[in-house]
Amino acid sequence: MKNSPTTTQRKPYFLLTALIAIVLMNLVLPLLALLAKSVDYTPFYKGFATVLSSSTTRSAIFNSLKVTLISCVISISAAFFFAYIVEYKLSHKMRVFFRFFALMTMLVPSITHGIVIVYLFGKMGIFTRLFGLNLPIYGPLGIVMGSFFYAFPTAFLVLSQGFANLDGRLFENAVILGAKPMRRFFDVVLPVMKYSVFSAFAVVFTMVFTDYGIPLSVGGTYSILPLLFYKNVIGMLDFSKGAIYSTIILVPAAVVYLLDICYFSKKQAQSAHNLRPVKSGPFHPIQKLFFGVISLIIAIPIVIIIAAPFIEGWPYDLTFTLRHFQRIISVGALGKLVANSILISLLTGLVGTILVLTASYVYVRNKGGLQPMKKVTHGLYMTSLAIPGLALGLAFALFFKGTALYNTMAILVIVNVVHFFGSPYMMAISHFKLLNPNLESICKTLGGNWFNVIFDVILPNSKQVLTDVFIYFFTNSMVTISAVSLLYTSKSMTLALQITTYNDQGHWESAVAVSLVILLINTAMKLWQNYRLEHARRLALEQPMVEG
């Protein structure tokens, strides 16, 4: 029996109502609980006044902004040049390889990058012994160095997408007008890429400003906001003060995010359709030199993560060993941690993909009279990009404490979905906007109902974006620490959380061994994603294009 028009029209209403309920329960209400805890004083502003009047807090705010801005400048500058070379100077096969290579350091938790800095520049570090260096890595320098490895892949991802969307006709016109390469770069590339650069800045700023993994390993006594949060909540169990620090951390990230939204809307209005690819130009020796240097720097942490777990005891005993893996298997219960991490990541990927697909489809493809509700829910989805994992984790702990969800694996899945929702949601929106706008109408004209539209038309045309969204949720869930650090129990412990335990105990070889396990799992998933992408690309080249 076919659905009546009334029944068919109700489907988006039902879906939107369900999505609103999910957002309210898992985002809005937890954040309100966090805000209520931060003003749980008499008068209500006393807590903020006390914390902000502290010289420690003011120093931490200044220090956080300083190391974050420096990290943004360095990582975005390097990623900009690297993405430019990858997109415009390399062959397709080399482009595929270096795109994957540039993203490898994002496949391990941020705290691992801090441990790598210790391996390289600590008192007995590799570079310390080779070159006689004595760098003060326990402080701002170490945080900036670790943050570069942490932020570079994300900056590269944003900027490479920007370069891939440049219109080749702009370069052709500049060449016709006689513009030299340097002039073309400053007059064509930079003006068009400014939106992507600011988007990269917004993402990197939020990542570095809210991260406590790297400062935990190389921060030393250097005071920054995430460490103050960590010490008050994890160390002293002062949730009221932790809520205040979470709110303070949230403000700069939210401001940068809102500015990015303003720039993004301008970019959308100015975007051109039917872009022509940019033709590859000559690869100059100076470009090759800088590209090689950046590639070498990116490769260093990967080499350390792969090699260090198999060394008996750096730097005194360099013999090959499996002792560190035997330790994490016997003492660290590696099998249980791997099972927990994969299960949580798979569930996060499954639930997140379903919700992202539903939310983005309702927002883009449904043309009914739901516009006000759609705009409200769209804004709520996007706010997840501006919420630090620290703040979200504490918000969940405050709101769900005492409920059936608390101290379960399910709450880790939910917080991960909320934490990582924004980026894949934007990916799915971009995909649905590219689909033929008449697909639903054609299907219904042929007698199909609403379910036929979804399962016979939309899903078959969305396989690649479904894969990308699932992999995004999976890999990020494997490496996350901040959002789940207040919600796990001994039964739901993950690989990434175990690294923090080994770091606190000074067992760095074991910490890097666990990092290698995470890297191998995430690399396998990314290779599968790349295989699907290349397979889809080959099929597209073999089949003639059909106009919609």
Backbone torsions as a table, in degrees:
resi	resn	phi	psi	omega
1	MET	NA	130.2	-178.0
2	LYS	-77.9	147.9	176.1
3	ASN	-69.6	139.8	173.9
4	SER	-72.6	158.6	178.1
5	PRO	-55.0	-37.5	-178.7
6	THR	-64.5	-43.6	179.7
7	THR	-64.5	-41.5	179.4
8	THR	-62.7	-39.8	-178.5
9	GLN	-69.3	-24.1	-177.3
10	ARG	-75.2	-20.8	-175.9
11	LYS	-56.7	-51.1	178.3
12	PRO	-61.1	-35.8	177.6
13	TYR	-62.2	-45.2	179.6
14	PHE	-62.9	-46.1	-179.8
15	LEU	-62.3	-43.7	-178.7
16	LEU	-65.7	-40.0	177.2
17	THR	-62.5	-43.0	178.4
18	ALA	-63.7	-41.3	179.4
19	LEU	-64.6	-40.9	178.4
20	ILE	-62.0	-43.0	178.8
21	ALA	-61.7	-41.0	179.3
22	ILE	-64.5	-44.2	-179.6
23	VAL	-64.7	-43.1	179.6
24	LEU	-61.1	-45.3	-175.2
25	MET	-72.8	-33.3	-171.2
26	ASN	-110.4	-0.9	177.8
27	LEU	-134.6	-58.4	-173.8
28	VAL	-65.8	-52.4	-177.0
29	LEU	-65.4	-41.8	174.4
30	PRO	-60.4	-39.2	178.2
31	LEU	-67.0	-36.3	175.6
32	LEU	-65.1	-36.6	176.3
33	ALA	-64.4	-38.9	176.6
34	LEU	-63.6	-45.8	179.3
35	LEU	-63.0	-41.8	179.4
36	ALA	-62.3	-38.7	179.2
37	LYS	-67.6	-33.9	-178.8
38	SER	-71.9	-21.3	178.9
39	VAL	-111.4	24.3	-179.5
40	ASP	-81.0	56.1	-178.9
41	TYR	-138.0	167.0	174.6
42	THR	-126.7	114.7	-7.8
43	PRO	-67.6	170.0	-169.2
44	PHE	-63.4	-26.4	-176.7
45	TYR	-89.8	1.4	-175.3
46	LYS	-61.0	-41.8	-178.6
47	GLY	-61.6	-47.7	178.1
48	PHE	-63.0	-41.6	-179.2
49	ALA	-62.2	-42.4	-179.5
50	THR	-66.1	-46.0	-177.8
51	VAL	-66.8	-45.0	-176.9
52	LEU	-72.1	-23.0	178.0
53	SER	-79.4	-11.1	-179.8
54	SER	-74.6	133.9	178.0
55	SER	-64.9	-30.4	177.9
56	THR	-63.4	-43.6	179.8
57	THR	-66.6	-45.5	-179.7
58	ARG	-61.6	-41.4	177.6
59	SER	-64.5	-39.1	180.0
60	ALA	-65.8	-39.1	178.0
61	ILE	-62.5	-47.5	179.9
62	PHE	-62.7	-46.0	-179.4
63	ASN	-62.7	-40.6	179.6
64	SER	-62.7	-45.6	179.3
65	LEU	-63.7	-39.6	-177.4
66	LYS	-64.8	-53.3	-177.2
67	VAL	-67.7	-30.9	179.2
68	THR	-68.3	-46.2	-179.1
69	LEU	-65.2	-41.5	178.0
70	ILE	-62.8	-44.1	178.9
71	SER	-62.4	-39.2	178.6
72	CYS	-62.0	-47.2	-177.8
73	VAL	-61.3	-46.8	-176.4
74	ILE	-68.2	-50.7	-175.3
75	SER	-68.0	-39.7	-179.3
76	ILE	-71.0	-38.0	177.9
77	SER	-62.1	-47.2	179.5
78	ALA	-65.5	-42.0	-179.4
79	ALA	-66.8	-35.6	178.7
80	PHE	-61.3	-50.0	-179.7
81	PHE	-64.9	-43.5	-177.9
82	PHE	-63.3	-44.1	179.9
83	ALA	-65.6	-37.5	178.6
84	TYR	-60.0	-45.4	179.7
85	ILE	-66.7	-46.0	-176.9
86	VAL	-61.1	-43.1	-174.6
87	GLU	-79.5	-29.5	-170.7
88	TYR	-115.3	-15.0	-172.7
89	LYS	-117.2	-10.3	-173.8
90	LEU	-108.5	156.7	174.1
91	SER	-70.6	169.6	-176.6
92	HIS	-61.4	-45.5	-178.6
93	LYS	-63.2	-42.9	178.1
94	MET	-67.3	-34.9	178.7
95	ARG	-63.6	-43.8	178.8
96	VAL	-61.7	-43.5	-179.3
97	PHE	-63.4	-49.6	-174.9
98	PHE	-73.7	-25.1	171.5
99	ARG	-62.7	-43.9	178.3
100	PHE	-68.0	-43.6	-179.0
101	PHE	-59.6	-42.3	-177.5
102	ALA	-65.8	-22.7	-176.2
103	LEU	-95.3	-2.3	-171.9
104	MET	-65.4	-34.9	-177.6
105	THR	-71.8	-9.5	175.6
106	MET	-88.7	0.8	-178.4
107	LEU	-92.6	7.2	175.4
108	VAL	-128.3	158.2	179.3
109	PRO	-63.3	154.6	-177.6
110	SER	-61.5	-33.9	-178.0
111	ILE	-62.0	-27.1	178.5
112	THR	-62.5	-35.8	180.0
113	HIS	-65.9	-35.3	175.1
114	GLY	-64.7	-41.3	178.5
115	ILE	-64.9	-37.6	176.7
116	VAL	-61.0	-40.9	177.9
117	ILE	-59.7	-39.6	177.6
118	VAL	-64.1	-42.1	177.8
119	TYR	-61.6	-33.0	-176.4
120	LEU	-87.1	-44.5	-169.1
121	PHE	-124.3	9.9	175.1
122	GLY	-68.0	-178.5	-177.5
123	LYS	-58.2	-33.3	176.9
124	MET	-114.3	27.1	-177.4
125	GLY	-70.5	163.4	-177.3
126	ILE	-60.1	-52.4	-178.5
127	PHE	-71.9	-29.3	176.8
128	THR	-62.4	-43.2	-178.8
129	ARG	-77.7	-37.1	-177.7
130	LEU	-71.2	-42.8	-172.4
131	PHE	-113.5	4.2	179.0
132	GLY	66.8	29.3	-179.7
133	LEU	-77.2	153.7	176.0
134	ASN	-141.7	66.0	-174.8
135	LEU	-82.5	139.8	177.3
136	PRO	-79.5	76.1	-172.5
137	ILE	-76.4	-18.4	-179.3
138	TYR	-86.4	83.6	-176.6
139	GLY	160.3	-151.6	-175.9
140	PRO	-61.2	-36.8	-178.8
141	LEU	-62.5	-47.1	179.7
142	GLY	-63.6	-38.7	179.0
143	ILE	-64.1	-43.6	-179.8
144	VAL	-65.3	-42.5	-179.8
145	MET	-63.8	-45.9	178.2
146	GLY	-65.7	-37.3	-179.4
147	SER	-66.7	-28.8	176.3
148	PHE	-61.2	-50.1	179.3
149	PHE	-62.4	-34.9	-177.7
150	TYR	-72.4	-41.0	-171.7
151	ALA	-93.2	-24.0	-175.3
152	PHE	-54.2	-48.1	-177.4
153	PRO	-59.8	-40.8	-179.6
154	THR	-66.7	-43.2	177.5
155	ALA	-61.5	-42.1	177.9
156	PHE	-61.2	-42.3	-178.3
157	LEU	-60.1	-46.1	-179.1
158	VAL	-67.2	-45.2	-175.2
159	LEU	-72.6	-36.8	178.8
160	SER	-65.1	-34.6	175.8
161	GLN	-65.8	-38.5	176.8
162	GLY	-63.2	-44.1	178.3
163	PHE	-64.8	-38.9	-179.2
164	ALA	-64.7	-23.3	-177.7
165	ASN	-98.4	8.3	176.1
166	LEU	-72.1	145.3	-178.9
167	ASP	-88.1	119.6	-179.0
168	GLY	-61.6	-21.9	179.9
169	ARG	-65.1	-27.8	176.9
170	LEU	-63.2	-42.5	178.8
171	PHE	-68.6	-40.7	-179.7
172	GLU	-61.8	-41.8	178.3
173	ASN	-65.7	-38.7	179.3
174	ALA	-65.3	-38.8	178.2
175	VAL	-65.5	-42.5	178.9
176	ILE	-59.8	-36.7	-179.6
177	LEU	-80.5	-0.5	175.0
178	GLY	85.8	17.5	-179.1
179	ALA	-71.9	135.0	177.6
180	LYS	-75.2	164.1	-178.5
181	PRO	-53.6	-44.0	-179.5
182	MET	-65.7	-39.1	178.8
183	ARG	-66.4	-39.3	178.2
184	ARG	-63.7	-36.8	-179.4
185	PHE	-64.8	-47.9	-176.0
186	PHE	-77.8	-29.9	-175.8
187	ASP	-96.6	-18.8	-178.5
188	VAL	-113.8	-54.5	-173.8
189	VAL	-68.3	-55.0	-174.5
190	LEU	-60.6	-46.4	179.6
191	PRO	-59.7	-38.6	-178.7
192	VAL	-75.7	-32.3	-175.8
193	MET	-85.6	-2.3	-174.5
194	LYS	-61.7	-32.8	178.9
195	TYR	-69.4	-41.6	177.7
196	SER	-66.1	-37.8	178.1
197	VAL	-62.7	-43.4	180.0
198	PHE	-68.6	-36.8	176.2
199	SER	-62.5	-42.2	176.8
200	ALA	-62.3	-40.7	178.0
201	PHE	-61.4	-44.4	-178.3
202	ALA	-62.0	-43.8	-178.3
203	VAL	-68.9	-47.2	-178.5
204	VAL	-65.4	-40.8	178.5
205	PHE	-57.4	-48.3	-179.1
206	THR	-63.5	-41.9	-179.6
207	MET	-60.9	-52.2	-174.3
208	VAL	-72.7	-41.0	-176.3
209	PHE	-63.5	-31.5	-174.8
210	THR	-102.3	-2.8	-175.4
211	ASP	-82.1	137.3	173.8
212	TYR	-119.4	-1.1	179.9
213	GLY	-65.2	-49.9	179.6
214	ILE	-66.9	-48.4	176.8
215	PRO	-59.4	-29.5	-179.4
216	LEU	-65.0	-31.1	-177.6
217	SER	-96.0	-31.6	-177.3
218	VAL	-130.1	8.6	-178.6
219	GLY	-72.7	-27.7	-177.7
220	GLY	60.1	-131.9	179.1
221	THR	-94.6	6.4	-179.1
222	TYR	-70.3	122.7	-172.9
223	SER	-88.5	120.3	172.2
224	ILE	-134.7	163.1	-172.5
225	LEU	-59.8	-47.7	-179.7
226	PRO	-59.2	-35.2	178.2
227	LEU	-70.0	-36.8	175.3
228	LEU	-62.1	-42.4	176.1
229	PHE	-59.5	-48.5	-177.1
230	TYR	-60.4	-44.7	-178.1
231	LYS	-67.0	-38.5	-178.4
232	ASN	-74.5	-39.8	-176.0
233	VAL	-86.3	-52.6	-177.5
234	ILE	-76.3	-41.8	-176.0
235	GLY	-79.5	-48.0	-174.0
236	MET	-109.4	-1.7	179.3
237	LEU	54.7	34.0	177.7
238	ASP	-92.7	87.8	-174.3
239	PHE	-71.4	-30.0	179.2
240	SER	-65.3	-48.1	178.5
241	LYS	-69.2	-34.2	175.8
242	GLY	-62.0	-38.2	177.4
243	ALA	-64.7	-36.7	178.2
244	ILE	-65.7	-47.1	178.9
245	TYR	-63.5	-37.0	177.3
246	SER	-61.4	-42.8	180.0
247	THR	-65.4	-40.4	178.5
248	ILE	-63.8	-42.7	178.1
249	ILE	-63.5	-35.2	-176.8
250	LEU	-67.5	-33.5	-172.1
251	VAL	-62.6	-55.8	-179.9
252	PRO	-60.8	-39.4	179.2
253	ALA	-62.5	-40.5	-180.0
254	ALA	-67.9	-39.2	179.8
255	VAL	-63.1	-47.6	178.9
256	VAL	-62.0	-39.8	178.7
257	TYR	-62.4	-44.6	-179.6
258	LEU	-64.2	-38.9	176.1
259	LEU	-62.8	-39.7	178.3
260	ASP	-63.7	-38.8	178.3
261	ILE	-61.9	-41.3	178.4
262	CYS	-61.7	-45.8	179.0
263	TYR	-65.8	-38.4	-178.7
264	PHE	-63.6	-40.0	179.8
265	SER	-64.6	-36.4	176.5
266	LYS	-66.2	-40.2	179.3
267	LYS	-62.2	-41.5	179.8
268	GLN	-61.8	-38.4	-177.8
269	ALA	-69.2	-27.3	-175.0
270	GLN	-99.9	-0.5	-176.3
271	SER	-68.1	145.3	177.6
272	ALA	-101.2	151.7	178.1
273	HIS	-98.7	163.6	177.7
274	ASN	54.9	53.0	-178.6
275	LEU	-66.1	143.2	177.1
276	ARG	-99.5	131.3	-178.3
277	PRO	-59.7	149.6	177.4
278	VAL	-83.2	130.0	179.0
279	LYS	-73.1	137.7	-179.9
280	SER	-65.6	135.3	177.9
281	GLY	-101.0	-179.0	179.0
282	PRO	-66.2	144.6	-179.8
283	PHE	-96.3	97.7	-173.5
284	HIS	-72.5	152.4	-178.6
285	PRO	-56.5	-40.2	-179.5
286	ILE	-65.8	-35.1	176.2
287	GLN	-67.3	-40.6	178.0
288	LYS	-62.0	-38.7	-179.6
289	LEU	-63.1	-52.0	-179.2
290	PHE	-64.4	-38.6	179.1
291	PHE	-62.9	-41.4	178.1
292	GLY	-65.2	-40.6	179.4
293	VAL	-63.0	-47.5	180.0
294	ILE	-63.4	-40.7	178.8
295	SER	-61.7	-41.1	179.1
296	LEU	-64.1	-43.0	179.6
297	ILE	-62.4	-42.5	-179.8
298	ILE	-66.2	-34.0	-176.5
299	ALA	-72.4	-25.2	-173.9
300	ILE	-57.3	-52.9	-179.2
301	PRO	-63.0	-32.6	178.5
302	ILE	-65.1	-42.8	178.7
303	VAL	-62.7	-42.9	179.3
304	ILE	-61.5	-46.3	-178.1
305	ILE	-62.8	-36.2	-179.4
306	ILE	-76.8	-38.4	-172.4
307	ALA	-88.3	-40.9	-171.1
308	ALA	-56.7	-40.5	-178.3
309	PRO	-64.2	-16.9	-177.5
310	PHE	-99.9	6.7	178.3
311	ILE	-102.9	133.6	-174.0
312	GLU	-57.6	-51.6	-179.1
313	GLY	-167.2	93.4	-179.6
314	TRP	-67.5	140.0	-2.3
315	PRO	-100.2	8.4	-171.0
316	TYR	-83.2	-33.6	-177.0
317	ASP	-132.3	106.0	-174.4
318	LEU	-98.4	16.8	-179.8
319	THR	-72.4	153.7	179.9
320	PHE	-70.9	139.8	179.7
321	THR	-153.4	155.7	170.9
322	LEU	-113.6	13.4	-174.5
323	ARG	-61.5	-37.7	-177.2
324	HIS	-68.3	-35.0	176.0
325	PHE	-71.7	-37.4	176.7
326	GLN	-62.6	-35.5	179.2
327	ARG	-65.8	-48.7	-176.6
328	ILE	-71.7	-19.8	176.0
329	ILE	-78.3	-45.8	-175.6
330	SER	-82.3	-51.3	-176.5
331	VAL	-85.2	-41.0	-174.9
332	GLY	-88.2	1.5	178.3
333	ALA	51.7	55.9	-174.6
334	LEU	-58.4	-41.4	-178.1
335	GLY	-58.6	-43.0	179.4
336	LYS	-66.3	-40.9	-179.8
337	LEU	-65.0	-42.0	178.4
338	VAL	-63.3	-44.7	-179.9
339	ALA	-62.2	-45.2	178.7
340	ASN	-60.7	-47.5	-176.1
341	SER	-63.3	-46.0	-179.0
342	ILE	-66.7	-41.7	180.0
343	LEU	-63.2	-47.3	179.4
344	ILE	-61.9	-42.4	-178.5
345	SER	-68.4	-39.7	177.4
346	LEU	-64.2	-44.3	179.0
347	LEU	-66.3	-39.7	176.4
348	THR	-61.3	-44.5	178.4
349	GLY	-62.9	-42.8	-178.6
350	LEU	-67.1	-53.1	-178.8
351	VAL	-64.4	-44.7	-179.1
352	GLY	-62.4	-41.4	-179.7
353	THR	-64.8	-42.8	178.8
354	ILE	-62.0	-45.3	-178.2
355	LEU	-68.8	-41.0	178.8
356	VAL	-63.3	-45.8	179.7
357	LEU	-60.5	-45.0	-178.8
358	THR	-65.3	-48.8	-176.7
359	ALA	-63.8	-44.7	-178.2
360	SER	-70.1	-36.1	178.6
361	TYR	-65.1	-46.5	179.6
362	VAL	-61.9	-38.3	-177.4
363	TYR	-70.9	-41.0	-172.5
364	VAL	-92.7	-44.7	-167.4
365	ARG	-93.6	-24.5	-179.1
366	ASN	-80.9	124.7	-176.5
367	LYS	-107.1	18.1	-178.7
368	GLY	-75.8	-172.6	-177.0
369	GLY	-85.4	53.7	-177.6
370	LEU	-116.3	17.0	-169.7
371	GLN	-57.6	-48.1	-179.4
372	PRO	-59.9	-44.8	179.4
373	MET	-64.7	-39.2	179.7
374	LYS	-63.8	-40.6	-179.8
375	LYS	-66.2	-38.8	179.0
376	VAL	-64.6	-48.8	-179.5
377	THR	-65.7	-37.6	177.3
378	HIS	-59.5	-44.4	178.1
379	GLY	-62.2	-38.6	178.7
380	LEU	-67.6	-40.6	177.1
381	TYR	-59.0	-43.2	-175.0
382	MET	-70.0	-24.1	-179.3
383	THR	-64.8	-22.0	179.6
384	SER	-61.3	-24.5	177.6
385	LEU	-66.7	-26.2	-174.5
386	ALA	-98.3	-2.5	-175.6
387	ILE	-97.1	116.2	177.9
388	PRO	-62.8	149.2	178.4
389	GLY	-59.2	-35.7	178.1
390	LEU	-58.4	-49.2	-178.3
391	ALA	-65.5	-41.6	-178.2
392	LEU	-66.6	-41.9	179.2
393	GLY	-61.9	-43.9	178.4
394	LEU	-67.0	-38.7	178.0
395	ALA	-59.8	-43.2	178.1
396	PHE	-65.4	-41.5	-179.6
397	ALA	-62.0	-40.3	-179.7
398	LEU	-71.4	-41.7	-173.6
399	PHE	-77.9	-40.4	-173.3
400	PHE	-95.2	-0.5	179.7
401	LYS	-60.8	131.4	-179.3
402	GLY	89.3	-3.8	178.6
403	THR	-95.5	172.0	180.0
404	ALA	-66.6	-23.5	-179.6
405	LEU	-75.8	-28.3	-173.5
406	TYR	-62.9	140.0	-179.7
407	ASN	65.1	26.6	175.6
408	THR	-117.7	166.4	176.1
409	MET	-70.7	-26.7	-178.0
410	ALA	-62.0	-37.2	-178.1
411	ILE	-68.3	-29.8	176.3
412	LEU	-68.3	-38.9	177.2
413	VAL	-63.8	-45.8	-177.2
414	ILE	-64.2	-46.0	-177.8
415	VAL	-66.1	-34.2	176.6
416	ASN	-66.5	-42.2	178.8
417	VAL	-61.0	-46.4	179.8
418	VAL	-64.5	-43.0	-176.3
419	HIS	-62.3	-40.9	-173.6
420	PHE	-103.8	12.5	-171.4
421	PHE	-68.1	-39.3	-168.6
422	GLY	-58.8	-50.2	-175.0
423	SER	-65.4	-50.0	177.6
424	PRO	-65.5	-28.6	176.0
425	TYR	-62.7	-42.1	177.2
426	MET	-66.1	-37.6	176.6
427	MET	-59.8	-46.0	-177.7
428	ALA	-67.6	-37.0	177.3
429	ILE	-60.8	-45.6	179.0
430	SER	-59.9	-39.4	-180.0
431	HIS	-65.4	-48.4	-176.1
432	PHE	-66.7	-27.7	176.8
433	LYS	-70.2	-23.6	-179.3
434	LEU	-85.0	-17.5	179.7
435	LEU	-70.4	152.3	177.0
436	ASN	-53.9	122.3	-176.7
437	PRO	-66.5	-11.2	-176.3
438	ASN	-101.2	7.4	-176.4
439	LEU	-58.9	-46.1	-178.6
440	GLU	-64.2	-42.6	-179.2
441	SER	-63.7	-42.1	179.5
442	ILE	-63.1	-43.9	-179.2
443	CYS	-61.8	-44.2	-179.4
444	LYS	-69.0	-34.0	177.2
445	THR	-63.1	-33.2	179.5
446	LEU	-84.1	6.5	175.6
447	GLY	96.9	5.2	179.8
448	GLY	-77.8	150.5	176.0
449	ASN	-99.4	-171.9	-174.9
450	TRP	-61.9	-38.7	-179.0
451	PHE	-70.1	-34.0	175.1
452	ASN	-62.4	-39.7	178.9
453	VAL	-59.0	-46.7	-176.4
454	ILE	-70.8	-52.7	-169.2
455	PHE	-87.0	-23.5	-178.4
456	ASP	-103.3	-18.2	-175.6
457	VAL	-119.3	-57.8	-172.6
458	ILE	-70.1	-53.2	-176.4
459	LEU	-61.3	-44.3	177.5
460	PRO	-60.9	-26.5	178.8
461	ASN	-92.1	6.6	-175.3
462	SER	-127.7	21.0	-175.4
463	LYS	-61.1	-42.4	-176.1
464	GLN	-68.9	-42.9	179.9
465	VAL	-68.0	-32.7	175.2
466	LEU	-62.6	-42.4	177.2
467	THR	-62.6	-46.1	-178.9
468	ASP	-61.8	-43.7	-179.6
469	VAL	-65.2	-44.2	-180.0
470	PHE	-61.8	-46.0	-179.4
471	ILE	-63.8	-38.2	178.7
472	TYR	-60.4	-49.0	178.8
473	PHE	-62.7	-44.0	-176.0
474	PHE	-62.5	-54.5	-175.2
475	THR	-64.9	-38.7	178.8
476	ASN	-69.2	-34.8	177.1
477	SER	-67.3	-31.8	179.2
478	MET	-67.0	-30.0	-173.5
479	VAL	-106.4	-8.5	-173.4
480	THR	-70.8	144.4	177.0
481	ILE	-127.5	-47.9	-169.1
482	SER	-60.1	-46.7	-173.8
483	ALA	-71.2	-25.7	-174.9
484	VAL	-105.7	-2.3	-172.6
485	SER	-65.3	-21.3	179.8
486	LEU	-103.9	3.4	-170.7
487	LEU	-120.2	-9.4	-175.0
488	TYR	-87.9	162.4	171.9
489	THR	-126.0	178.9	179.0
490	SER	-62.5	-26.9	179.9
491	LYS	-80.1	-23.7	-177.6
492	SER	-111.8	18.5	178.8
493	MET	-59.2	141.2	-179.6
494	THR	-115.2	169.8	178.8
495	LEU	-60.0	-45.4	-177.5
496	ALA	-62.4	-40.5	179.2
497	LEU	-68.1	-31.8	178.7
498	GLN	-65.6	-29.9	178.1
499	ILE	-61.7	-40.5	179.2
500	THR	-63.4	-36.0	178.3
501	THR	-64.8	-47.1	178.4
502	TYR	-63.9	-36.9	178.6
503	ASN	-63.7	-44.2	178.6
504	ASP	-62.7	-31.8	-179.8
505	GLN	-85.5	-7.0	-178.4
506	GLY	78.9	13.4	178.5
507	HIS	-91.1	73.5	-173.3
508	TRP	-70.4	-33.3	178.2
509	GLU	-62.2	-41.3	178.2
510	SER	-67.0	-38.2	178.7
511	ALA	-62.5	-42.7	179.9
512	VAL	-70.9	-32.9	176.8
513	ALA	-62.3	-43.0	176.6
514	VAL	-64.8	-39.4	177.9
515	SER	-60.3	-38.3	178.8
516	LEU	-64.6	-38.6	177.4
517	VAL	-61.6	-45.1	178.0
518	ILE	-61.8	-44.0	-179.5
519	LEU	-59.7	-43.0	-178.9
520	LEU	-65.2	-42.1	179.7
521	ILE	-64.5	-48.2	-178.8
522	ASN	-67.5	-35.7	178.0
523	THR	-63.9	-40.8	177.6
524	ALA	-60.4	-41.5	179.6
525	MET	-67.4	-40.3	179.5
526	LYS	-68.1	-37.0	176.9
527	LEU	-64.4	-39.3	175.7
528	TRP	-62.9	-41.1	177.6
529	GLN	-61.8	-45.2	179.3
530	ASN	-63.4	-38.5	177.7
531	TYR	-61.4	-45.0	179.1
532	ARG	-62.3	-40.2	-179.0
533	LEU	-65.7	-45.6	179.6
534	GLU	-67.7	-36.2	177.4
535	HIS	-63.5	-43.9	178.2
536	ALA	-64.7	-36.9	179.8
537	ARG	-65.4	-42.7	179.7
538	ARG	-65.0	-40.2	177.9
539	LEU	-63.5	-39.0	179.8
540	ALA	-65.9	-35.5	179.5
541	LEU	-72.5	-31.3	-177.7
542	GLU	-78.0	-28.1	-176.1
543	GLN	-99.5	140.6	177.5
544	PRO	-68.6	145.4	178.6
545	MET	-72.0	137.1	177.8
546	VAL	-113.3	125.6	179.7
547	GLU	-70.5	134.2	177.4
548	GLY	-82.4	NA	NA
